[in-house]
Amino acid sequence: MFQRMIDDVRDSTGTALRLTSLAAAAAFALFITTSFLCAAAFVFVLDKYGPVEACLAGSAIFFVVTLIAAGCYMVRKNQIKARAEQRAKSAAQTMLADPMVVAAGLQIVRAIGVKKLIPLLAVGGLALGLLASRGHSSTGEAPAE
């Protein structure tokens, strides 16, 4: 049984390593291709307009590439943040739907008593509300109503 698990891990690691190697080779080839295209564009503009315009055209190309990369980074960062928030929400919902958690909560209510537990829950709810409103104001978003 353990040997099978070890073999599965070894196979998945080997596959991941091969895919990573292929991705690195493709990225290196793309870098070389981009370098030659930039050199060709530089020589073309240098022959047609002069050295200053060629340098400005080269810098403009790299500026556009930088803007595209920054845009991709921001989109990816927002996607990761949204996924993390979604996972946190689903984890909280899963935890509250667990019968063992509900049973433990009922036992706590019975042990402490409802009269003593209501003020504690009110203070906890107030603190949670303050923390939630503070979290929305720090991101610049208005709380959802």
FENGI-V541990 format. One record per residue. RES is the residue in one letter. SS is DSSP state (@ for helix, = for strand, . for the rest). PHI is phi in degrees with one decimal (999 if undefined). D_CENTER is the distance of its C-alpha to the mean C-alpha in whole Angstrom. Layout:
res:RES ss:SS phi:PHI d_center:D_CENTER
res:RES ss:SS phi:PHI d_center:D_CENTER
//
This chain:
res:M ss:. phi:999 d_center:36
res:F ss:@ phi:-67.0 d_center:34
res:Q ss:@ phi:-62.8 d_center:35
res:R ss:@ phi:-66.2 d_center:33
res:M ss:@ phi:-63.7 d_center:30
res:I ss:@ phi:-65.0 d_center:30
res:D ss:@ phi:-63.4 d_center:31
res:D ss:@ phi:-63.0 d_center:28
res:V ss:@ phi:-64.3 d_center:26
res:R ss:@ phi:-63.0 d_center:28
res:D ss:@ phi:-65.0 d_center:27
res:S ss:@ phi:-67.6 d_center:24
res:T ss:@ phi:-67.0 d_center:23
res:G ss:@ phi:-61.8 d_center:26
res:T ss:@ phi:-65.3 d_center:24
res:A ss:@ phi:-63.6 d_center:21
res:L ss:@ phi:-65.7 d_center:23
res:R ss:@ phi:-64.0 d_center:25
res:L ss:@ phi:-64.6 d_center:22
res:T ss:@ phi:-65.3 d_center:20
res:S ss:@ phi:-63.0 d_center:23
res:L ss:@ phi:-64.4 d_center:24
res:A ss:@ phi:-64.9 d_center:21
res:A ss:@ phi:-65.7 d_center:22
res:A ss:@ phi:-64.4 d_center:25
res:A ss:@ phi:-65.1 d_center:24
res:A ss:@ phi:-64.9 d_center:22
res:F ss:@ phi:-65.0 d_center:25
res:A ss:@ phi:-63.6 d_center:27
res:L ss:@ phi:-64.5 d_center:25
res:F ss:@ phi:-62.4 d_center:25
res:I ss:@ phi:-63.3 d_center:29
res:T ss:@ phi:-61.3 d_center:29
res:T ss:@ phi:-63.1 d_center:28
res:S ss:@ phi:-61.5 d_center:30
res:F ss:@ phi:-67.1 d_center:33
res:L ss:@ phi:-65.0 d_center:32
res:C ss:@ phi:-65.3 d_center:32
res:A ss:@ phi:-63.5 d_center:35
res:A ss:@ phi:-63.9 d_center:37
res:A ss:@ phi:-63.2 d_center:36
res:F ss:@ phi:-62.5 d_center:37
res:V ss:@ phi:-64.2 d_center:40
res:F ss:@ phi:-62.1 d_center:41
res:V ss:@ phi:-68.9 d_center:40
res:L ss:@ phi:-62.3 d_center:42
res:D ss:@ phi:-67.5 d_center:45
res:K ss:@ phi:-84.1 d_center:45
res:Y ss:. phi:-119.4 d_center:44
res:G ss:. phi:127.9 d_center:44
res:P ss:@ phi:-69.9 d_center:42
res:V ss:@ phi:-66.1 d_center:41
res:E ss:@ phi:-66.5 d_center:40
res:A ss:@ phi:-65.6 d_center:38
res:C ss:@ phi:-65.8 d_center:36
res:L ss:@ phi:-65.8 d_center:35
res:A ss:@ phi:-65.4 d_center:34
res:G ss:@ phi:-61.9 d_center:32
res:S ss:@ phi:-66.6 d_center:30
res:A ss:@ phi:-65.0 d_center:29
res:I ss:@ phi:-61.5 d_center:28
res:F ss:@ phi:-68.3 d_center:26
res:F ss:@ phi:-65.6 d_center:25
res:V ss:@ phi:-63.5 d_center:24
res:V ss:@ phi:-61.6 d_center:22
res:T ss:@ phi:-64.3 d_center:20
res:L ss:@ phi:-63.2 d_center:19
res:I ss:@ phi:-64.4 d_center:18
res:A ss:@ phi:-63.6 d_center:16
res:A ss:@ phi:-64.8 d_center:14
res:G ss:@ phi:-62.4 d_center:14
res:C ss:@ phi:-61.7 d_center:12
res:Y ss:@ phi:-62.4 d_center:10
res:M ss:@ phi:-66.0 d_center:10
res:V ss:@ phi:-63.2 d_center:9
res:R ss:@ phi:-63.7 d_center:6
res:K ss:@ phi:-62.4 d_center:5
res:N ss:@ phi:-67.0 d_center:6
res:Q ss:@ phi:-64.3 d_center:5
res:I ss:@ phi:-64.6 d_center:2
res:K ss:@ phi:-64.1 d_center:5
res:A ss:@ phi:-64.3 d_center:7
res:R ss:@ phi:-63.8 d_center:7
res:A ss:@ phi:-63.6 d_center:7
res:E ss:@ phi:-65.0 d_center:10
res:Q ss:@ phi:-65.4 d_center:11
res:R ss:@ phi:-64.5 d_center:12
res:A ss:@ phi:-64.4 d_center:13
res:K ss:@ phi:-63.7 d_center:16
res:S ss:@ phi:-68.9 d_center:17
res:A ss:@ phi:-65.7 d_center:17
res:A ss:@ phi:-66.2 d_center:19
res:Q ss:@ phi:-66.2 d_center:21
res:T ss:@ phi:-65.7 d_center:22
res:M ss:@ phi:-64.5 d_center:23
res:L ss:@ phi:-72.2 d_center:26
res:A ss:@ phi:-86.0 d_center:27
res:D ss:. phi:-72.9 d_center:28
res:P ss:@ phi:-62.6 d_center:32
res:M ss:@ phi:-66.7 d_center:32
res:V ss:@ phi:-68.0 d_center:30
res:V ss:@ phi:-63.2 d_center:32
res:A ss:@ phi:-64.2 d_center:35
res:A ss:@ phi:-64.3 d_center:34
res:G ss:@ phi:-62.3 d_center:34
res:L ss:@ phi:-64.0 d_center:37
res:Q ss:@ phi:-65.2 d_center:39
res:I ss:@ phi:-65.7 d_center:37
res:V ss:@ phi:-61.7 d_center:39
res:R ss:@ phi:-65.8 d_center:42
res:A ss:@ phi:-70.9 d_center:42
res:I ss:@ phi:-82.2 d_center:42
res:G ss:. phi:103.9 d_center:43
res:V ss:@ phi:-67.4 d_center:42
res:K ss:@ phi:-64.6 d_center:44
res:K ss:@ phi:-82.9 d_center:42
res:L ss:@ phi:-80.8 d_center:39
res:I ss:@ phi:-61.9 d_center:39
res:P ss:@ phi:-63.6 d_center:39
res:L ss:@ phi:-63.4 d_center:36
res:L ss:@ phi:-65.6 d_center:34
res:A ss:@ phi:-64.7 d_center:35
res:V ss:@ phi:-65.6 d_center:34
res:G ss:@ phi:-62.9 d_center:30
res:G ss:@ phi:-64.5 d_center:30
res:L ss:@ phi:-63.4 d_center:31
res:A ss:@ phi:-63.1 d_center:28
res:L ss:@ phi:-64.3 d_center:25
res:G ss:@ phi:-63.0 d_center:26
res:L ss:@ phi:-65.0 d_center:26
res:L ss:@ phi:-65.4 d_center:23
res:A ss:@ phi:-66.9 d_center:21
res:S ss:@ phi:-70.1 d_center:23
res:R ss:@ phi:-67.8 d_center:22
res:G ss:@ phi:-64.6 d_center:18
res:H ss:@ phi:-72.7 d_center:19
res:S ss:@ phi:-73.2 d_center:21
res:S ss:@ phi:-75.4 d_center:19
res:T ss:@ phi:-89.8 d_center:16
res:G ss:. phi:85.0 d_center:19
res:E ss:. phi:-100.8 d_center:19
res:A ss:. phi:-81.0 d_center:22
res:P ss:. phi:-65.1 d_center:22
res:A ss:. phi:-72.3 d_center:23
res:E ss:. phi:-113.7 d_center:26
//
